[in-house]
Amino acid sequence: MSADLPVLNVRDVVKVYGEGETSVRALRGITLRVQRGEYVAVMGASGSGKSTLMNILGCLDIPTSGEYLLDGVDVSRLADRQLALVRNRRIGFVFQAFNLIPRTTALGNVELPLAYAGMKGAERRRRARAALAAVGLADRAGHEPNQLSGGQQQRVAVARALVTAPALVLADEPTGNLDTQSSGEVLAVLDRLNRAGRTILLITHEHDIAAHARRVIRLVDGRIVADDLRGTA
């Protein structure tokens, strides 16, 4: 894709749950552009719409109205099977829960998205080892999740998100289950990845976490109320 093309181009996205008097407008006309290489934090209190927005950006849900282009593809018009392919190839997810498979090595966990994509074993392992090296865990490739600290497990999850070379790394409260030291380790990895050119969108409610991003977007009642560069506001 062209470097000038936004990774995210969201136009007047509305999300309504339910019908009639019981309907809930979770998003009320979100318009947002994220360029390649940006590091963006989305903040908001419970009920602000940030989880709904994350689900739409991650192709886990579709908007009621409006357009969403991911890396130039209008995903708001895709069928379920096409959305699954987009999730696998264009988005790297990092969730609060590490979602690693027990009794499977770090290398095996990182390989999974490539296995789903049908990649051959040798190339799959090569790329998985490179992704583990990128998060500083090359020497832990043979360890299972219960042999790793919480911070190391989340770094394995970051490696798994990176391994498909996605257009977007989408991190939803990635330090929510970690202590201060482990949080710092994971955030340092995300900072380093962004400096290397990765596009990162971070969902958080914590100001010190959002401060790592270069741009902070705030949601209130399903609307963007602030969009500040370098998290200075």
N, C-alpha and C positions, 0 to 999 in steps of 0.2 A: 504494500500500500504506500501511497505518497506520504512523505514526512509532513506535508502541509495539511493532510486530512485529519480532522479531530478523531481521537480514539473514541470519545463519547460525544454524541450530539443528540441531546434530549430536547424535544420541542413540545412545549405546552402539554406535558404528560399529566393526565388525571387518572386516579384510581379510586373507584367506588366499590365498596363491599356491601352486598345486600341490595334490597329494592324498597321503594316507597318510603314510608315514614321511618323505617328502621335502618335505612341505608346510612353508611358512614363514608364520608369523603376523606380518604387517608392522604391523598395527594391532590393538590388544588392548582394545577397548572405549572408544573416544574419545567423550566427551561435552563439548560446547562450544557456547556461545552468544555471538554477536557482535552487538551492537546497532548501529543505524544511526548513522553518524558516528564510530565507533570507529577507532582506529589500532592494529593488533595486529601484533606480530612473533612468528613461530613459529621457535624455535631448536632445534637438535639436531645431534649429530654424524652422520657418515655411518652409515647403518644404523639411525637412530633412528626412521624412519618418516615424516619430514617431507615427503619427495618423494611418498610414497604418499598422505599426507593432502592435499597440494596437488593431486594428480591427481584425487582424489575431490571436493574442494571446487570445482575447476575443471570438473567434469563431464567429465573426460577418462577417468575410470574409475568403476566403481560398487562400492559396498561388498558384501562377502560377506553381512553381516547388519547390522542397525541401520537407522536412519532419518537422512536428510539433507534438511532443508528449506532452500531458498534463497529468501529473500524470500517465504516462505509457501508455496512450491511444493515438494512432496515429489519431489525429482528422483531419488531412489533407485528410483522406480517408473516412470520415463519410458523410452520406447523411444528408439532411437538418433537418429531424426529429431527427436524432441522435445528430446533433449539438445543437439543441434546448434543448435536455435533458442534454447535457454536460454543456451548459450555465447555466441552472437552478441549477444543482447539484454540479458542480465543480468550478464555478467561481462566486465570489461576486463582482458586479460592483458598483463603486462610480463615478458618473459623475460630471462635473462642474455644470450643472443644476441639482437641487436636484431630479427632476422627481418624486415628491411625488404626490399622488392623493388628490386633494382638497376635503374638507368636509368628509374626512376619517381620523380617529384618527391615532396618531403615531403607536399605537399597530396594527391597521388594516393595515397600510402601511407595517409594518415590517412582518406581517403574509403572505403577498401576495405570495412570492416565495414558501412557504410551501403549500398554497392553490392550486397553480398551480401544485404542485407535488402530490396533492391528500391526504395530511395528515389530520387526524381527528382534529376537532375543538379544543378539550381540550389540546391535545399535541401541536398543532400549537400555541395556546395562551401562553402556558407555555414557549415554546422556544422563542417566540417573546418577552415576558417579560424579560427573561434572557438576550437576546441580547440588549434590551434597558438598562438594568442594567449595562451591560458591557461598554456602552458608556456614562454612568452617567445620564441617562434620565428615570429612573424607575418612577420618580414622574411626568412625562409628558406623560404617556401612553395614557391618555384620551384626550389630546390636539390635535386639528387639525392643519395643517401646518400654517394657517394664525394666529394662536395663539402662534407661536414659532418664535424665532429669526432666522436669516440666519444660524448662526453657529449651533443652535439646529436642524434645518431642515437637515443640512448636516450630523449631528450625527445620526439622524433617518435613513438617507440613508446608513450610515455606518452600523448601526444595521441591516438593511434589507439585506445588503451584507453579513453579518456574519451568518444570521439565519440558513442557510442551511449547516453550517460547511464546507465551500468550501475549495478546495485545494489551491486556489489562490484568494487573494483580489486584484482586478485590479482597481486602482484609477486614473482617467484621469482628470488632472488639478483640483483636488478636492477643492482647495481653491480659484479658479479663480473668483468666485462671492462673496467673503467674505472680510470683513474688517480685519484689522491686528489682533484685539483681537479674532474674530471668527475663523480666520485662525489658530491662536495659539491653540485654543481649539480643533479643528479638528485634527491638527497635533499631539497634545498631546495624543489624543485617538489612532491614528495610531501607534505612538511610543509605547504606552502601549500594544497594541494588538501584536505588533511584539515581544516585550519582553516576552509575554505569549506564543510565538511560532507560530504566524500566519505568513504565507508567503505573503509579500506585494510587488507589483510592482506599482510604482508611475510614471505617465507621467507628466512632468513639463518642463517649460522653465525658471523657476526661481531658481537661485543658492541657495538662502536661504531655499527654500522648499526642494530642492534636498539634502541639507546638513543633513536633518533628516535621510536619508538612510545610510546604511553601505557600499553601493556599488553604484557607479554612472557610467552609460553607456551613451556615447555621440554618436549621429548619425549625419552624414553629407552626404547629397546626397545619402541616402539609404544604407550607409555602417556604421558599427561600427568603430569609429576612436579612441575611448578610452574606457577602462573598468577598473575603479579605485576603490580600496577598501576604504571604510569608507569616501568617498566623499572628500578626502584630496587634490585632484588635482585641 
